[in-house]
Amino acid sequence: MLHRIDAASEDGVITETRKKRAHENIRVLGNDILHDDWREVKQEEFDEAQKYSQRVLEDFYDDRPTVEARLRSSGRIP
């Protein structure tokens, strides 16, 4: 996930700020859930992760032709 978030930012699909928030609010929480001792996820943590997941998805799919063109030009998709 780390490299995919970074690649999306490098390709201009998501902003640098969105990259930072994706790392802080999505990736870190996911790693905590998978690798740390079980604990209840706080509502605030869930809300932030959901909000930024939605934003990243919007970045990829709201203007799909532009995103696909960027990914083709960077060699990420054929």
N, C-alpha and C positions, 0 to 999 in steps of 0.2 A: 504494500500500500504506500509506503514511504516514497518509493521511486515513481509510482504512478501519479501521485499528487505533484511531485516535483516536475515530472514530464509535462503534465497538463499546464502547469504554470510556464515552463520554458517555451511551450508551443503557443502560448498566448490564449489558451482556451479558458483558463481561470486567471484572475489577477493575483498579484503577489500577496495582497491582503487576504484573499480567499484561500490561498495556499497555506498561509500562516494559521488561519482559523481552522482549516481542514485538519492540519496536523494537531493543533491544540484540542479541538473539540470532537473530532471524529476518530482519528487514528489513535490518539493516546487513550481515550475511553475504551476503544475496541481492544487495545493491547492489555489494558487493566483487566477487562472482563475475561479475556482469554488466558492470561498468564499469571495473574495475581490470585491470592486467596479470594474466595467468594465473598462478595459484599453486595448489599443492596445499592442499586444505582439511584442516585438522588434525582428528583424530578428536574431540577435545574440542569443537571448534566445531560439528561435525556433531551430536554427542550433545546439546548444549545446544539447538540449533535444532530438532532432532527432538522433544526433550522439551517445549519450549514450543509447538511446532506442535500436538502431541497435546493439550496442555492447552487451547489455544484452540478446537480442534475439539470437545473435550468440552464446553466452555462453551456452544458453539452448539447441539450436538445431543443432549446428555444429557437436557435438559428442553426439548425443542423447542416445545411449546405456550406455555410461559412466554416464551421468547425471541421467538417470533412475535408474541405479544401486546405485548411491549415495542417491537418494531420497528414494529408497526402504530401504536401510540400516539405514536411519534416521527415517523411519516410516512415511514419508510424503505421499507416495503412496503405495498401497497394492502390 
